[in-house]
Amino acid sequence: MRVVFLGTPEIAVPSLRALHSAGHLIRLVVTGADKRRGRGGGTSPSPVKEAALALGLPVSHSVDDVLEVDAELGVVVAFGRIIRPHVLARVPMVNVHFSLLPRWRGAAPVERAILAGDEITGVDVMRVEEGLDTGAVYARAQVPIGPDDTAADVRAALVEQGTRLLVEQLAAHSLEWLDHGQPQVGESTYAEKLSSSELELDWSRPDVENHRVVRVGGAWTTFRGKRLKVHAADLRDGRMVPTVVQPEGKPRMDFDAWRNGARPGPDELFGDLP
């Protein structure tokens, strides 16, 4: 099948490689612009661009360039940009979305599912419409969320299942299936991108909720007026115990090593400001 691929981060790379391995003709890869790195002014390509160039595929940063190639279908995976109606009118597109729609439409479905305490999530191959993740669903797979699973764990399982569904869906010899998707049913929820303030551990909340924040990634608290990142923690008998932390300006370290160096007093608590 003649396709264009639109994606940017690392989680989109397996789908791109799988489509290429399956023999589809990838006419163009559209991805986010190169990002500036360091103080020297150099730039780095997105993971999708890097993978596409390694496969010898043409790359663009402009969605409108999709209209200049002979493509039957667009495949979108974690692209992160709006695709305008005039493009959708010319090239039908499907999206690999990492939730069980209509639950968790939007940018952070994995993180929101964990924070909400969901025990099941999943991945959909769905039609791209003007609305945010509102299109019909063509294929779906469920993925459990274990009590200790991190966002990275869940995302890896979703990427594996989503890549499989995508390849199976595109194995058809025609695009007749585009007219036979299942409408989304149920109450919709919005997965807004997490803010830094949402990742601050609130020690007045139940430990299980703070543990979810740590599992999402980027959790932090304060100690002696400075930020302390909490990269990993265990939940033991309902109590959260940090296991890997990172003080300001220092590398990650085991929590016990940090505690031995900081020597907290009996009245010193996380989250306290001077």
BELTA-V411980 format. One line per field, one symbol per residue. burial: + if it has 9 or more other ideal C-beta (glycine too) atoms within 8 Angstrom, else -. A space follows every 50 residues. Layout:
burial = ???
//
This chain:
burial = -++++++++-++++++++++-+-+-+++++++------------++++++ +++-+-+-++--+-++--+-+-+++++++---+---++--++++++++++ ++++++-++++++++--+-+++++++++----+-+++++++-+-+---++ +-+++-+++++++++++-++------++--+--+---++-+--+----++ +-+---+++++++++++-+++++----++++-+-+----+++-++++--- --+-+--++--+-------++---
//
